[in-house]
């Protein structure tokens, strides 16, 4: 009798242990890290993938996802919109991690503290050269995150020293200290927006690249201008300093030089340079009109004119008069500056990642890339235009960004893949229906065809509906 009782207890404990917090049943599991593409049942426990089985699993919640793709959650390396509402919009596009790596932040610890308990997705940032440079020249000013500091920056006038004055020894010492401090606080690398700080000399950039190289973190770089020449400048700086380099938004950075730029990147990668890049699937860019990008000569830099710029608050195309008026005021604009054929080349090119460059939405206005980037690639460019297979498209938004970071961010070794022991950051979508719905007229419209988004084992999107009080996002730090 006692033996039977012990056996009963043993099997009861074993069965309870086999139960999971959540089971995703019957889904088409696609894991670009291993090329697995098969029907599986996924058991999730304590925020981790605890089982992947060909047979049924039991759990506290069982969600039947038959006929749907179960993918690692999408990792966005270039997300300026970092408010709760911005990240909720991104979650509805399948994003489970949104990182601010181009513009970055400063001070770093202060920014991370401000994000705690407010994020539906995981979050993280580089230490930003732009903000550190403004702090060096304008010590009374805290820009924090460059993309959200527009009101403060506009007050500095059209030619602030932080963007337009060559750094002396004191400013260089201040920037170097700021970048080292940010890396000490867990920043994910060093972010550069050189086009926004045109007075930053090549020597300044190289000096700060050397800090990145010493700390074994990448430099994430918006180049000095557009086209192949400034991209070559960034690559040469990386080669000279042995820094790892990630060039942001290659679609707008390369503009019409895309074929030559992709060859340049491939050649340098083949020669051993740690070099990556990304693209967003739109032919229009977006930035702040008061920024130094619009210093005199911007028409040649951007290869556009007044009528190619839209003031996002009203939707109007600019004239010289309205350009000058709005530039004094400060605010977001959209620039129509790319050809779809060149964007398509980048999307299809091996190794080029997908990242949104999503800017903050202001009163529901902004660029649709912050809401529709990932669904647009999967729906329009993979399914409809057949530019690349679904597995390849998923790799560009899951395992490739995870691998860009995992050498210096250990937690990324558990992201971007579906495997036992990996973090339960998962996106479930209908491959026949997924598509972006955000437009320039209605830029915050959520994507279609995404039914479940799970962050750390917690639903943020459930049965296609955003759970507005779900904020399971955790900080991503380099230590």
NUFI-756674 format. One record per residue (C-alpha): residue number from 0; chain; x, y, z. Coordinates in Angstrom, 1 decimal, decimal comma, padded with zeros to 4 digits. Each point is the difference from the previous one (the first is absolute). Example, Ala and Ser with C-alpha at 12.3 -4.5 7.8 and 13.67 -1.06 7.14 Angstrom:
// NUFI-756674
i;ch;xx;yy;zz
0;A;012,3;-004,5;007,8
1;A;001,4;003,4;-000,7
// end
This chain:
// NUFI-756674
i;ch;xx;yy;zz
0;A;000,0;000,0;000,0
1;A;002,8;002,4;000,9
2;A;001,8;-000,8;-003,2
3;A;-003,1;000,7;-002,0
4;A;-000,5;003,3;001,8
5;A;003,6;001,0;-000,7
6;A;-000,4;-000,9;-003,6
7;A;-003,2;002,1;-000,2
8;A;001,7;003,0;001,5
9;A;003,0;-000,5;-002,3
10;A;-002,2;000,0;-003,2
11;A;-002,1;002,9;001,3
12;A;003,1;002,1;000,5
13;A;001,4;-001,1;-003,4
14;A;-003,3;000,9;-001,8
15;A;-000,1;003,4;001,8
16;A;003,5;000,7;-001,0
17;A;-000,8;-000,9;-003,6
18;A;-002,8;002,6;-000,1
19;A;000,9;003,4;-001,4
20;A;-001,1;003,5;000,6
21;A;-000,9;000,3;-003,6
22;A;-000,1;-002,3;-003,0
23;A;-000,1;001,1;-003,6
24;A;-001,5;-003,0;-001,7
25;A;000,2;-001,2;-003,6
26;A;001,9;003,0;-001,4
27;A;002,3;000,1;-003,0
28;A;003,2;000,7;001,9
29;A;002,6;001,9;-002,1
30;A;003,4;000,5;001,7
31;A;002,5;001,7;-002,3
32;A;002,8;-000,9;002,4
33;A;-000,3;-003,7;-000,8
34;A;-002,2;000,2;-003,2
35;A;-002,7;-002,1;001,9
36;A;-003,3;000,3;-001,9
37;A;-002,4;-002,6;001,4
38;A;-003,2;-000,4;002,0
39;A;000,9;000,1;003,7
40;A;-001,5;000,6;003,5
41;A;001,9;002,5;002,1
42;A;-000,2;-000,1;003,8
43;A;000,9;003,2;001,9
44;A;000,8;000,1;003,6
45;A;001,4;002,9;002,1
46;A;000,6;002,1;-003,0
47;A;002,0;-002,6;-001,8
48;A;-000,6;-002,5;-002,8
49;A;000,0;-003,2;002,0
50;A;-001,0;-002,5;-002,7
51;A;-000,4;-000,3;-003,7
52;A;-001,9;-003,2;-000,8
53;A;-001,5;-001,9;-002,9
54;A;-002,7;-001,3;002,4
55;A;-002,6;002,0;001,9
56;A;000,9;001,8;003,3
57;A;-002,1;001,0;002,9
58;A;000,0;003,3;001,7
59;A;-001,8;002,6;002,0
60;A;-000,9;001,7;-003,3
61;A;000,0;-001,7;-003,3
62;A;-000,4;002,1;-003,2
63;A;-000,6;-001,8;-003,2
64;A;002,0;001,7;-002,7
65;A;-000,5;-002,5;-002,8
66;A;000,7;001,4;-003,4
67;A;002,0;002,9;001,4
68;A;003,7;000,7;000,0
69;A;001,6;000,0;003,4
70;A;003,2;002,1;-000,2
71;A;002,5;001,5;002,3
72;A;-001,1;003,4;001,0
73;A;001,3;002,8;-002,3
74;A;003,0;002,0;001,2
75;A;000,1;003,6;-001,1
76;A;003,5;001,4;000,2
77;A;-001,1;003,5;-000,9
78;A;-003,0;001,3;001,9
79;A;000,0;003,7;001,0
80;A;-003,6;-000,2;001,3
81;A;000,5;-001,2;003,6
82;A;-003,2;001,2;001,7
83;A;-002,5;-002,6;001,2
84;A;-002,4;000,8;-002,8
85;A;002,8;-000,1;-002,6
86;A;001,1;-003,4;001,2
87;A;-003,6;-001,3;000,1
88;A;-000,4;001,0;-003,7
89;A;003,2;-001,9;-000,7
90;A;-001,2;-003,1;001,9
91;A;-003,0;-000,1;-002,3
92;A;002,6;-000,3;-002,9
93;A;001,4;-003,1;001,7
94;A;002,9;001,7;001,8
95;A;001,1;-001,4;003,4
96;A;003,2;002,1;000,3
97;A;000,5;003,6;-001,1
98;A;003,4;001,5;000,4
99;A;001,2;003,6;-000,5
100;A;003,5;-000,7;-001,5
101;A;000,5;002,8;-002,5
102;A;-000,8;003,2;002,0
103;A;000,6;-001,6;003,3
104;A;-000,5;001,7;003,4
105;A;001,9;002,0;002,6
106;A;000,2;-000,3;002,9
107;A;-000,5;-003,7;-000,4
108;A;-000,9;-001,2;003,5
109;A;-002,6;002,8;000,4
110;A;-001,7;-001,0;-003,3
111;A;-000,2;-003,7;001,0
112;A;-001,5;000,9;003,4
113;A;-002,6;002,1;-001,8
114;A;-001,1;-003,0;-002,1
115;A;-000,6;-002,4;002,9
116;A;-003,5;-001,4;000,3
117;A;-001,2;001,9;-003,1
118;A;000,9;-002,2;-002,9
119;A;-002,0;-002,7;-001,8
120;A;003,1;-001,1;-001,8
121;A;003,6;-000,4;001,1
122;A;002,1;003,2;-000,4
123;A;003,6;001,2;000,0
124;A;002,2;002,6;-001,5
125;A;003,6;001,0;-000,9
126;A;001,7;003,0;001,5
127;A;-000,7;002,8;-002,5
128;A;002,8;002,1;-001,5
129;A;-002,5;002,7;-001,0
130;A;-001,4;000,5;003,5
131;A;003,5;-000,3;001,6
132;A;001,3;002,6;-002,5
133;A;-002,9;002,4;000,9
134;A;000,7;-000,5;003,7
135;A;003,7;000,9;-000,6
136;A;-000,9;003,2;-001,8
137;A;-003,1;000,9;001,9
138;A;000,5;-001,3;003,6
139;A;-003,2;001,6;001,1
140;A;-002,0;-002,2;-002,4
141;A;-001,1;-003,6;000,5
142;A;-001,2;-001,4;-003,4
143;A;-000,3;-003,5;001,4
144;A;-001,3;-001,9;-003,1
145;A;000,8;001,9;-003,1
146;A;-003,3;-000,8;-001,7
147;A;-002,1;001,2;002,9
148;A;002,1;003,2;000,7
149;A;-001,3;002,1;-002,8
150;A;-001,7;002,7;002,1
151;A;003,2;000,6;001,9
152;A;002,2;-000,1;-003,1
153;A;-002,2;002,5;-001,9
154;A;000,5;002,5;002,7
155;A;003,7;000,1;-000,8
156;A;-000,6;001,7;-003,3
157;A;000,9;-001,1;-003,5
158;A;003,7;-000,5;000,5
159;A;000,7;-001,5;003,4
160;A;003,6;-000,5;000,9
161;A;-000,6;-003,6;000,9
162;A;-000,6;-000,7;-003,7
163;A;002,0;002,6;-001,7
164;A;003,2;000,8;002,0
165;A;003,2;-002,0;-000,2
166;A;000,8;-001,7;003,3
167;A;003,1;001,2;001,9
168;A;001,8;-002,0;002,6
169;A;-002,5;000,8;002,8
170;A;-003,0;-001,2;-002,1
171;A;001,9;-003,1;-001,2
172;A;000,8;-000,9;003,6
173;A;-003,7;000,5;001,0
174;A;-001,3;-002,1;-002,9
175;A;002,6;-002,8;000,7
176;A;-001,0;000,0;003,7
177;A;-003,7;-000,1;-000,8
178;A;000,4;-002,9;-002,4
179;A;002,1;-002,0;002,4
180;A;-002,5;000,7;002,8
181;A;-002,9;-001,1;-002,2
182;A;001,8;-003,2;-000,8
183;A;000,7;-000,6;003,7
184;A;-003,8;000,4;000,5
185;A;-000,8;-002,8;-002,5
186;A;-000,5;001,9;-003,3
187;A;-000,2;-002,4;-002,9
188;A;002,7;001,8;-002,0
189;A;000,7;003,5;-001,3
190;A;-002,6;001,7;-002,2
191;A;001,0;002,7;-002,5
192;A;-002,1;002,3;-002,1
193;A;002,8;001,8;-001,8
194;A;-002,3;001,7;-002,5
195;A;-001,5;001,8;003,1
196;A;003,4;001,1;001,3
197;A;001,8;001,2;-003,2
198;A;002,8;001,8;002,0
199;A;001,1;-003,4;001,3
200;A;003,2;-000,6;-001,8
201;A;001,2;-003,3;-001,3
202;A;002,6;000,1;002,8
203;A;-002,7;000,4;002,6
204;A;-002,0;-002,9;-001,3
205;A;003,1;-002,2;-000,2
206;A;000,9;000,9;003,6
207;A;-003,4;-001,1;001,2
208;A;000,0;-003,1;-002,2
209;A;003,2;-001,0;001,9
210;A;-001,9;000,0;003,2
211;A;-002,6;-002,4;-001,5
212;A;002,8;-002,2;-001,3
213;A;001,7;000,0;003,5
214;A;-003,3;-001,0;001,6
215;A;-000,8;-002,5;-002,7
216;A;-003,4;001,5;-000,9
217;A;-001,2;001,1;-003,4
218;A;-000,4;003,5;-001,4
219;A;-003,5;000,5;-001,4
220;A;000,4;002,8;-002,6
221;A;-002,2;002,4;-002,0
222;A;002,6;001,1;-002,5
223;A;001,1;003,6;-000,5
224;A;-002,0;000,4;-003,2
225;A;-001,7;-002,2;-002,6
226;A;001,5;-002,2;-002,7
227;A;003,1;-002,2;-000,2
228;A;002,7;002,6;001,0
229;A;-001,2;000,5;003,6
230;A;-000,6;-003,7;000,4
231;A;003,6;-000,6;-001,1
232;A;001,1;002,6;002,7
233;A;-001,8;-002,0;002,7
234;A;001,5;-003,3;-001,3
235;A;003,5;001,5;-000,1
236;A;-000,4;001,2;003,6
237;A;-001,0;-003,4;001,1
238;A;003,0;-001,6;-001,8
239;A;002,4;002,5;001,4
240;A;-001,2;-000,4;003,6
241;A;-001,0;-003,8;-000,1
242;A;-003,5;001,0;001,1
243;A;-003,1;-002,1;-000,9
244;A;-002,3;002,0;-002,2
245;A;-003,7;-000,1;-000,7
246;A;-001,2;002,5;-002,6
247;A;-003,7;001,0;000,6
248;A;-002,8;000,3;-002,6
249;A;002,0;-000,9;-003,1
250;A;-002,9;000,8;-002,2
251;A;000,2;003,7;000,8
252;A;003,7;000,0;000,7
253;A;000,9;-001,4;-003,4
254;A;-002,8;001,6;-002,0
255;A;000,8;-000,6;-003,7
256;A;003,4;-001,5;000,7
257;A;-001,6;-003,2;001,4
258;A;001,6;-002,5;-002,4
259;A;003,5;001,3;000,6
260;A;-000,6;000,4;003,7
261;A;-001,1;-003,6;000,4
262;A;003,1;-001,2;-001,9
263;A;002,2;002,2;002,3
264;A;-001,6;-001,5;003,1
265;A;000,3;-003,6;-001,3
266;A;003,7;000,6;-000,9
267;A;000,9;001,3;003,4
268;A;-001,9;-002,8;001,8
269;A;001,8;-002,5;-002,2
270;A;003,3;001,6;001,0
271;A;-000,8;-000,5;003,7
272;A;-001,6;003,3;001,1
273;A;-002,7;-000,4;002,6
274;A;-002,6;002,0;-002,0
275;A;-003,8;-000,3;-000,2
276;A;-002,8;002,2;-001,2
277;A;-003,8;000,3;-000,1
278;A;-002,9;001,3;-002,1
279;A;-003,6;001,1;000,5
280;A;-002,5;-000,7;-002,8
281;A;-001,1;003,5;-000,9
282;A;001,1;002,6;-002,6
283;A;-000,4;003,0;002,4
284;A;002,2;001,0;003,0
285;A;-000,9;002,0;003,1
286;A;001,9;002,3;002,3
287;A;000,0;003,3;001,9
288;A;-000,2;003,1;-002,2
289;A;002,0;002,1;002,6
290;A;002,9;-002,5;-000,2
291;A;003,4;000,8;-001,7
292;A;-001,0;-002,4;-002,8
293;A;-001,8;003,0;-001,4
294;A;002,9;002,4;000,2
295;A;000,7;001,9;-003,2
296;A;000,9;-002,5;-002,7
297;A;-002,7;-002,5;001,1
298;A;-001,4;-000,2;-003,5
299;A;003,3;-001,4;-001,4
300;A;000,4;-002,3;003,1
301;A;-003,5;-001,5;-000,2
302;A;-000,4;000,4;-003,7
303;A;-003,5;001,5;000,5
304;A;-001,6;003,4;000,1
305;A;-002,7;001,8;002,0
306;A;-003,0;-001,7;-001,7
307;A;001,4;-003,4;000,9
308;A;-000,4;000,7;003,7
309;A;-003,2;-000,4;001,9
310;A;-000,8;001,6;003,4
311;A;-001,5;-002,9;001,9
312;A;-002,2;002,1;002,3
313;A;-002,1;001,2;-002,9
314;A;000,9;-002,2;-003,0
315;A;001,0;003,0;-002,1
316;A;002,9;000,1;-002,4
317;A;002,5;002,7;000,8
318;A;001,0;003,2;-001,9
319;A;003,0;002,1;000,7
320;A;-002,1;002,2;002,2
321;A;-001,6;-002,8;002,1
322;A;003,3;-001,8;000,2
323;A;001,6;003,0;001,7
324;A;-003,0;000,6;002,2
325;A;-000,3;-003,6;001,2
326;A;003,8;-000,4;000,4
327;A;-000,1;002,8;002,6
328;A;-002,8;-001,8;001,8
329;A;001,4;-003,5;-000,2
330;A;-001,8;-003,2;-000,7
331;A;-000,2;-003,2;-002,1
332;A;000,0;-000,2;-003,7
333;A;-000,1;-002,8;-002,6
334;A;002,3;000,1;-003,0
335;A;-000,8;-001,8;-003,2
336;A;003,5;-000,9;-001,2
337;A;000,4;-003,7;-001,0
338;A;-000,9;-002,3;-002,8
339;A;-001,8;-003,2;000,7
340;A;002,4;-002,0;-002,3
341;A;002,9;000,9;002,3
342;A;-001,9;-000,8;003,2
343;A;-000,9;-003,3;-001,6
344;A;003,6;-000,8;-000,7
345;A;000,9;000,6;003,7
346;A;-003,0;-002,1;001,3
347;A;000,9;-002,9;-002,2
348;A;003,8;000,2;000,6
349;A;001,5;-002,8;002,2
350;A;000,9;001,2;003,5
351;A;-001,9;003,3;-000,1
352;A;-002,2;000,2;003,1
353;A;-003,4;001,6;000,3
354;A;-000,4;002,9;002,4
355;A;-002,7;002,7;000,1
356;A;001,8;003,3;000,9
357;A;-003,4;000,6;001,6
358;A;-000,2;003,6;001,3
359;A;-002,3;001,1;002,8
360;A;-003,6;000,5;-000,9
361;A;-001,3;003,5;001,0
362;A;-003,8;000,3;000,3
363;A;-000,4;-003,0;-002,3
364;A;002,2;001,5;-002,7
365;A;003,3;-001,3;-001,3
366;A;001,6;-002,5;-002,4
367;A;-001,8;-003,4;-000,5
368;A;003,2;-001,9;000,3
369;A;-000,4;000,2;003,8
370;A;-003,2;-002,1;-000,4
371;A;000,4;-002,2;-003,1
372;A;003,6;-000,8;-000,8
373;A;000,0;-003,7;000,9
374;A;-003,4;-000,9;-001,4
375;A;000,8;001,9;-003,1
376;A;003,1;-002,0;-000,7
377;A;-001,7;-003,3;000,7
378;A;-003,2;000,8;-001,9
379;A;001,0;002,3;-002,9
380;A;003,6;-000,8;-000,7
381;A;000,1;-003,7;000,9
382;A;-003,5;-001,3;-000,7
383;A;-001,2;002,3;-002,8
384;A;003,1;001,2;-001,8
385;A;001,9;-003,3;000,8
386;A;003,3;001,8;000,5
387;A;001,1;-002,4;002,6
388;A;-001,3;-003,2;001,7
389;A;-001,9;000,3;003,2
390;A;002,8;-001,8;002,0
391;A;002,6;002,5;-001,3
392;A;-002,3;002,9;000,8
393;A;-000,5;-001,2;003,6
394;A;003,8;-000,5;000,4
395;A;000,5;003,7;-000,8
396;A;-002,2;001,0;003,0
397;A;000,8;-002,7;002,5
398;A;003,3;-002,0;000,1
399;A;002,1;002,5;-002,0
400;A;-000,7;003,0;002,4
401;A;000,5;-002,4;003,0
402;A;003,4;-001,0;-001,3
403;A;001,0;003,6;-000,7
404;A;-000,2;000,5;003,8
405;A;000,6;-003,3;001,7
406;A;003,8;000,2;000,1
407;A;-000,2;002,9;002,5
408;A;-003,6;-000,4;001,3
409;A;-000,2;-003,6;001,4
410;A;-003,8;000,1;000,4
411;A;-000,3;000,2;-003,8
412;A;001,2;-003,6;-000,2
413;A;-003,5;-000,9;001,2
414;A;-001,8;002,4;-002,4
415;A;-000,9;-000,3;-003,7
416;A;-000,5;-003,7;000,0
417;A;-002,5;-002,7;000,9
418;A;001,8;-002,7;002,0
419;A;-000,3;-001,6;003,4
420;A;001,6;002,4;002,5
421;A;-000,6;003,1;-002,2
422;A;-002,0;002,9;001,3
423;A;-003,7;-000,2;-000,8
424;A;-000,1;003,0;-002,3
425;A;-002,3;-001,2;-002,8
426;A;-002,1;001,4;-002,8
427;A;-002,8;-002,0;-001,6
428;A;-001,4;001,1;-003,4
429;A;-002,0;-001,2;-003,0
430;A;002,4;-000,1;-002,9
431;A;-002,8;000,5;-002,5
432;A;-001,4;003,1;001,7
433;A;002,9;001,8;001,7
434;A;000,3;003,5;-001,5
435;A;000,7;003,6;001,1
436;A;-003,0;002,3;000,2
437;A;001,7;003,2;001,2
438;A;000,1;002,8;-002,6
439;A;001,4;003,5;-000,1
440;A;-003,5;001,2;000,6
441;A;-000,7;-002,4;002,8
442;A;003,5;-001,0;001,2
443;A;-001,0;-001,7;003,3
444;A;-002,4;-002,6;-001,5
445;A;001,0;-003,4;001,3
446;A;001,2;-002,8;-002,3
447;A;-002,4;-002,8;-001,0
448;A;000,5;-003,7;000,3
449;A;001,9;-000,1;003,3
450;A;-002,0;-001,9;002,5
451;A;002,3;-000,5;003,0
452;A;003,1;001,9;001,3
453;A;001,6;-001,4;003,1
454;A;002,8;001,8;001,9
455;A;001,7;-002,0;002,7
456;A;-002,9;-002,5;000,1
457;A;-002,6;002,7;000,4
458;A;-002,6;000,9;-002,6
459;A;000,3;003,6;-001,3
460;A;-002,3;-000,7;-003,0
461;A;-002,6;-002,8;000,5
462;A;-002,2;-001,2;-002,8
463;A;000,9;003,1;-002,0
464;A;-000,9;002,5;002,8
465;A;002,5;002,1;001,9
466;A;000,0;-000,5;003,7
467;A;000,6;003,6;001,1
468;A;001,0;-000,8;003,6
469;A;002,6;-002,6;-000,9
470;A;003,5;001,5;000,5
471;A;002,3;-003,0;000,3
472;A;002,9;001,6;-001,8
473;A;003,4;-000,3;001,7
474;A;003,2;002,0;-000,4
475;A;002,6;-001,3;-002,5
476;A;003,5;001,0;001,3
477;A;003,5;-000,9;-001,0
478;A;000,8;-001,2;003,5
// end
